């Protein structure tokens, strides 16, 4: 019998609500009559979000020579699409509650997620992709299904974690054996229920098996490689104790020269430190 993802997700609805401001921004951006002031007013509804977006806009992430003091100025300089993605990142980090320590260290989990966000952003920049902040969000959200499993089915979570430790196998492989789906697909269904666009949830669905990605294969390949790099660098922890195998097809799809890796790793480590500093108030 197929695993009932909707039933699992229904047990978390009281704990996580869709990011309202993100959806308001989406509607405003898609309305040709919306002004920059209108978009600024939406963001300014949340003073803490406004302050954080201004900190990010003035950070090493962008390295703009001009100090940005208002949301409207940030929209002009950083870009509407980029601020929308960063808004989603900020709200997600404050949406989910903590998880008992006998499951996953939630602080380490979000540090790992931020690391994959940074690595995805760097890889996307190397490939000269447009709107690299979307890749940052994809990396940040890639393991969200694991949080959903922890919240909706804590007993099975503990069982799988123990099994992974004893057998020295990967968690996602045990999930597939148990349910025929892994946390990537569970997270994708959850984000789809949040009414996020397919460009966000579909790349996440198969990030451990990127050769299965029929839609957004480049994005899926970037998340896959970023996840492996971050595990190798031991930036945070997702609950996995071992590094997953690299998909040759995903690596070939990226077309990155291995000689570029030292520079890529250096950029990831620098931006990771910056990212942790920027979001430390959001971490549990």
N, C-alpha and C positions, 0 to 999 in steps of 0.2 A: 504494500500500500504506500502511495506517495506521502511524503512528509507534509503535514499541514502547516505551511509557513504562515498563512493568515491567522491561524489559531495562536501560534507562537507570538506573532506581532500584536495580536489583540490584547495579550497580557502585559504589554508595555505601553499601551496608549495613555494610561493615566500618568505615566512618567515622562513622556516625551510628546511635545506638540509641534506641529510644523512651524517653521520660522516665518512668522507673519510679515516681518519687515522685508524679508527677501522676496516674498510673493508680491508685496506692495511695490517694491522696486521693479520687479519683472513687468507688472502691469503698466507701471509708469513709463518704463523704457520702451515698451511696445506701443505706447500711445504717441502718435506723431505730434500731438498738441502739448505734450509735457515739456516744461521748461527746466533748466538746471536748478532754478529756485525750488520748483516742485519736488524734484528728486532730493535736494538738500533738506527740505522740510520733512520728508519721510524719514531720513536718517537721523535728523535732529530730534525726532520723537524720543529717542533713547540716548540720554546723555553719556552713559558709560560706553555705548557702542560708538558714539561720535568721537569721544576721547581716544578710544582705541584705534579707530580708523585714521585719526590724525597722527597718532604715534607711528602707525605702520607707514603712512604716507611720507613721514619725515625720517624713516629708518634707512639702514643700508640696503634694504630690499630694493629701493628705488634710487637712492643717492641723488636726489634732485638738488641743484644748487640753491634753489629758492626755498625758504622756510614756509611751509603750508600751515595756515592758521584757521581756515574755515573749510567746511565740507564742500561748499561751492567751488572753492579754489582747488581742492583735492580732485573733484570731479573733472575740472578743466585740465589739470596737469596729469593725474594718474589715469583717468579715463572712466567712463560710466561702467563699461563691462567689468573692468578690473575691480572697481569698488563694490560692484554687486557680488562678485565671487568672494571677496574678502569679508563682506557682510555675512555671507553664508558661513564662512569659516569661523568668524567670531561668535555667531549665535549657536552653532553646533557645539562648540566647546563649553557653552554654559547650559545647554539643554539637558544633557544626560546626567543622572545622579551617580553617586559612587557605587562601587560594587564591593561585596565582602572580600577581604584580603585572601581568603582561601580559594578564591577563583582566579582573578587577575588583578594585579596591582594597577589600578586605574590611572594613577599618575604616570607610571611607566608606559602604560598603553597609549596615552595621549602624547607622550614624548616620542614614542615610536611613530605614531600617526603623523605628528608634525614633521618628523624626520623624512617620512616617505613623501609628505607634501613638498618639502624643500627639494628632495632628490628629484621628484617628478618635474618640478618647476625648472630645475637646473638642466635636466635632460631635454625638456621641451625647448629651453632657450638655446641649447647647443644645436638642436634641430631647426631652430628658427621658426617654431610654431607661433601662431598668433594667440594673444590673450593667455600668457603663461600662468596667470593667476587661476585659471580654470583647472590647470593641472595640479596646482597647489591644493585646491579643494578636492580633486579626485584622490590625491594621495592621502589627504587628511581623513577622508571618508572610507577608504578602501576596506578597512577591517571593522566597520561599524556593525556588521552582522554578528560579529563575535560578542559585542556588548548586548545585542538583542537576545542572543542565546543565553548569556549570563543572567539577564534580567528575567527572561521568560521561562527558562528551564534550568535553574541553578543546580538541581540534583544531577542532571545529565552532564552539565558543564564540569562539575567536580569529578565525575566518573571518567570523562574523556581526558581531562588533564592528568589524572592519575595513570590512566592507560598509556598516555603519550610518554609520561616520565618512565614508566616501567618497560615499555616496549622500545623506547627511543625512536618512535615514529613521529611523523608530522601530524599536528592536530587536524589540518584540513583533510588529510587522507582518511583519518578516523571518522570525521564528519561525513565524508562521502560514503564510507562503508556503512555507517549507521543509518543515514537518511537519504542517500543518493543526491544530496545537495550539500554544498559547503557554505561557510559564512559569507562568501562573496555573493552568492545568489540570494541568500537571506537578506543581506544588507541592501541589495539592489531592489528587492521587492518592497522593503521598508521605505526606501527613498522614493520609489515610484508612488507608494501610498501617500507620501508627503507632497505629491504633485510636483516633484522636481523634474526637470527635463531629461529626456533619454540620454542626452550628451553627458549627464552626470551619473545616472545609475547604471547604464549599460556597460561602460568600460570597467566598472567595479565588479560586475557579475562574474567574470571569468579570469580575475587577475592572477589566479594560480595556474590556470590552464588557458593561456592567451590564444592558443591555436584554435580554441572553440569560439572565439569572438567573431561573429559575423558582422556586427556593427561596431564602429569605432575601434578597429583593430590596432591602429597606431597608439591611441590613448591607452588601451588595455596593455599593450606591449611596454609602454613607458612606465605604467604603474608596476607591472611585473618586475621589470629590471630595477626600478627604484626600491622596491620592497626588499629585494635580495641584497642590494648594496647597503641599505640601512641596517639589515640584520647582520651583515658582515662587519659593519662598523660599530655594532652594538650600541646603537642610539635608541635608548628606551627599550621596551619589550612588549610584545603583543600576546605573550602566553606561549608562543612557539619556542622550543629549546634548541631547535636545529634549523639550519639554513635550507630552504627549499631548493630543489634543482632549478637551474636556469634553462629556460626554453630557448633552444637554438634558433627557432623561427622568430621569436620575439626579439632576440639580440640582432639577428640579421635584418629584421624589419627596421630597427632603429638606424642602422647604417653608421654606427659610431666607430671610429678607429680606436682600437685598444690603447694606442699611444696617447689618446685624449683622457684616459681614465684618471691619471694622477691629478690633472687640473680639475676634472669634474669632482673628484673626491674632495679636493681642497675647497672648492666653492660650496659643496654640500656642507662640509664641517663649519665653514664660516657663517653661512646663512642659517644653519641649524642653531648655532649659539644665539644668533640674532632673533630667530623665531621663538625660541624658548623664553628669551627675555621679554619679548613683546607679548606673549600669551601666558606668562607665568601666573598672572592674576586669575586666569580662567581655569588653570589646572587644579585638580582636586587635592 
